[in-house]
Structure formats: C-alpha cells, structure tokens
C-alpha cells in the first residue's frame, strides 16, 4: 500500500497552489516531464508535449570572418558597420554575448504556443495498480493563464456586506466538569453509552447513543436557539500552561492536519495538543449529558466507549489508523482524570500509557479499556442512517458515491453496502482525499486577489488590511461568497480566474475517481452506472460553487455511460436534537453513524481484486476490520 501524502497547512497550501496556477506558459497540473494529463472521452490519457525547437547557436568564428559586402557600381566595398577591425577585446565580447541573448529571448517571446497543443498519443493511464497512487496525480486545466485575470473600471473597495460580522455565542456551561464516569447514587441497572465523535479540520460534532433505550442524543455546544449549535470549532486556548475551550489565552487552530503526516514528521506538541482538545470535548459531552439527563441515568452504572472518525483513504493506512486510535484512547482517559485543568504534562502521560497498552494489552494501567475505543471511516459512518432507512434498496442500487466537502479537504468514496442477517458490510472500491475544501478555496482566493491587484497596481493598504482580516473568517459558521468577484466592489473577473481553476480541480477529483472505478472495478456497460446514487454532504454542499458538480457529471458530451442521481440524507427519527432542521442533519451524519455500537465489517479497496462484482479478497492480504 502506498503511503498517504503529508497534508500541508491551509495557508501554505494556498500559496503553493497559487504558485502552480501562476506559472506562465505551462499547463496547470503537468505531472511528468514531457507529458500533460487530460481527460479524453472516457479515458485518462497523457499527452506528449513537444519541447520548443532549439535555435542553432551561431558559430562565432564564422560570423566574424564573414563580412557583409555592399556593391557600388563595379566596386565592392565593406559596409562601415562591418568594416574589418582588430579582434574584439573582452569587453566587446561580453557586450556581444548579452545582445545575442536578448535577441534570443525576444524571439522566444514571439514564438506561438502551438507546440503545446499537439495531438494526444493515447498513452492510457487509466489503470494505476494501487488505489492510492492515482491521488498523487493531479489533473487540472490545460488552459494557459493570461497575465491579468481581473478588470477594474474604478478603484476597488472592500465588500463588507459579503462578510458580515457575527457575534459568537457563548458555549454552554454544564453543571458537571465532565470527568465523571457516572452519577453518584444507588445503581440498579447497567448502561452503555457510545460517543460518536466527528473530528474535522474546521469543527467537531458529537452524537451519543444509548443502545438499550434506542436513543441518540446530538450534543449541543451552544444554546439550541443558535444556528449551528451542534458544531464547535476545532480550536483550543492555552494560558499559564492550562488548556481551555474558552476564548482566553493563546489560540491554537489547525489541530488535525499535522496528525496526518508521515511517520517521524509529526511533532510531539501537535499530538499532545490534539489529545487535550479531544479530552476537553469529551468532558463537555459528559458534563452536558449528566446536566440534562441526570434523572434518567442517576441509577445507571455507565460504561463509556468512543468511536472516532477518519477519512476513508487515511483509514486504510494502518499507521495513521493506529496513531488516531492511540490519540482517542489517551483522550478518553485524560478526560476522566481528577485534575481540574489539563496540561501538556498530563496529556503526554496518558498518550505514552495508551501507546504501551495498545502494544502489551495490559489494560489495568488505564480506566478506559482499549477495546472501548475504535476508529472508523467517516464516509461509511455517514451513510449508516441512510442504509438503515426504508428508502435504500441494495438490490436496485448496490453502489453509492459520497462527496463530503469539508473546510480543508474533499473526501470522496465509491462503495457498496451489503446487509446479511442484520450485519452491514462496507466494500470500498475507490477513495480520494484532496485539499479542495472551503477554507482552502477561501485562502487561495485571497492570495490570488493580492497578486492580481498588484499587477494592476491597485492593492491599497485598505484593501490589503481587509483581505488579511477576512482570511481569519470562521468557515465553520460562515459560508464564503459564491464568487471571488463578491470579495471586492468594482471588481470584474475574467472567465478564466481562480474560481474556474479551483472548480476544475474539484471536478477532476470527482470524475477521475469514477473513471478509475469504471476502468478497474465496475465495467462501463454495467446498468448500475445509470442513476448512480450520489450524496453531496458537508458544509460546502450548501454552496452552488460545489453543488454544480451534479450537472457537470450528467453532461453526456464525453461520458454517455454515466448518470448520477443526487440523494439527500434525511434526519433519523430516533435522533434527539432540538432546533436541528432536516436540511442541517448532514453535518451531523458522520457523528450519528459513528455512535452505532457496531458499524459493520470494513473491506478496504487495497484488498479487492480488479473487475469483480462480488467481494473477492486477494490472497495473503488481510486488511479487513470487524467493527
């Protein structure tokens, strides 16, 4: 199995992406030297790019000896400029060399770009062998970037109306600290409570499940009268060595992305900070649960368990899955510590013990047994509510495509769900995770505007301050404008702009995954490609910018074999969530699915042979997980 790519912080990602977009005279997304990727009909092909013709270097000795002659009557005389002279000195040679280089540069500028538009040689790259290697190859627009992509009729002004100021609500303060396992009182029954925790790049969501009472509780972080009450930002504060969820002290964000790095590249402080943050979230969850449901569970002896979500592609990486399970186990035990405040020292203590327990299985070192903590693919969890409903028919539509648009990444999976004797089996055919999320789009737009305004000499101090301010916009509460043109007043963007390029990248991520499945997993003549169920979920699904992908996929110009049918995740009847409308449920759908005791059996894409209709595992490879 190939290694997962190391994600970049969002700000670094925006700058790197902008540099790639701004390389003049090169097709965007050129991967291999001498080739550029493109989608030709139903195939993924690489086109050979002919290099510019090399101009022949003049022979200096011949050019100096060959003197230009001018005929005047019967006499032949030398032109004054070419009159024989003494051999040039060093200064004259250098001047001549500079002049020749300048003429050569001007000639290259005038050269047309027709050599970049050669006919494809049909080098078929549709079969990649490993399901992850294809995600390292980016297919983007091959349109050459013009020098300027904006038009200004008058000086631009900040468009404050696109970014209205919003008062952030105050977090709910439970009556209990949350380090309690159960309430004090006489116990007359046993109870299991499962925490389904969706730890995202931008925010977290939590749903609790009581299997005995068959009740699911969405956990609010703010008063339920507030919009997005069930969503809390992924950030933590540090003051005097003590961590808190309150807005006091030094702010730390970007808590999840550093954890997805390769072995040896993750910093200890990033791990310990994530452990503390999740422990504080668990304390809030249990504190709220005991504060609002104390009468129901006063006499219950409770056993807690935690299911943590991970992107499907990352979940198939055994190293990453092991790391997140260590973090989850440490967080559960840290949350139950008697200390009033949580510190790096405490976090390090529990993280080290969790790593040891998962190796030697000596569970007496910790309060929470390691078997009570699991990590599951987020997309699998996301559709649990759907496949459990009556609206899903596995025989008519065995395959599902899920597109989860988050703040940092877009997570896509093509999979099927089979049910036998009440047990679910998730079979993942293909997965893709790319940094095409809302916040990355937002940051990339800001960097692009600065570059374009600089070219027009219109980046005033006022505009720069405005752009710097909105770069810190909380995308977990605010949906960014639909177009980059809405960021500034008096701004008109050309047809080719940062939005068109970014959407092309997102569009190619989705279509490339479907092409891979068609080429390697499910033949194109299979009837299931017609009306293929597709879910567009996450915060980005509310933007027309992303949701237009449905119309793009159903454009039969180049792929008549495909037609997708958009599905909607409906709010389950057994989910208790005051103030949560059905349209907002999809943002809690991962946490809801994770709160199930047993999600089912997970069959990863790396364990599947190509072109099979029913699961057929490869020999000597066992990467299935029993939930």
Secondary structure, 3 states (H helix, E strand, C coil): CCCCCCCCCHHHHHHHHHHHHCCCCCCCCCCCCCEEEEEECCEEEEEECCCCCCCCCCCHHHHHHCCCEEEECCEEEECHHHCCCCCCCHHHHHHHHHHHHHHHHHHHHHCCCHHHCCCCCCEECCCCCCCCHHHHCCCCCCCCCCCCCEEEEEEEEECHHHHCCCCCCCCCCCCCCCCCCCCCCCCCEEEEEEEEEEECCCEEEEEEEECCCCEEEECCCCCCCCCCCCCEECCEEEECCEEECCCCCEEECCCCHHHHCCCCCCCHHHHHHHHHHHHHHHHHHHHHHHHHCHHHHCCEEEEEEEEEEECHHHHCCHHHHHHHHHHHHHHHHHHCCCCCCECHHHHHHHHHHHHHHHHHCCHHHCCCCHHHEEEEEHHHHHCHHHHCCCCCCCCCCCEEEEEEECCCCEEEEEEEEEEECCEEEEEEEEEEEECCCHHHHHHHHHHHHHHHHHHCCCCCHHHHHHHHHHCCCCCCCCCCCCCHHHHEEEEEECCCCHHHHHHHHHHHHHHHHHHHHHHHCCCCCCHHHEEEEEEEECHHHHCHHHHCHHHHHCCCCCCCCCEEEEECCCCCCCEECCCCCHHHHHHCHHHHHHCCCCCCEEECHHHECCCCCCCCECCCCCCCEEC
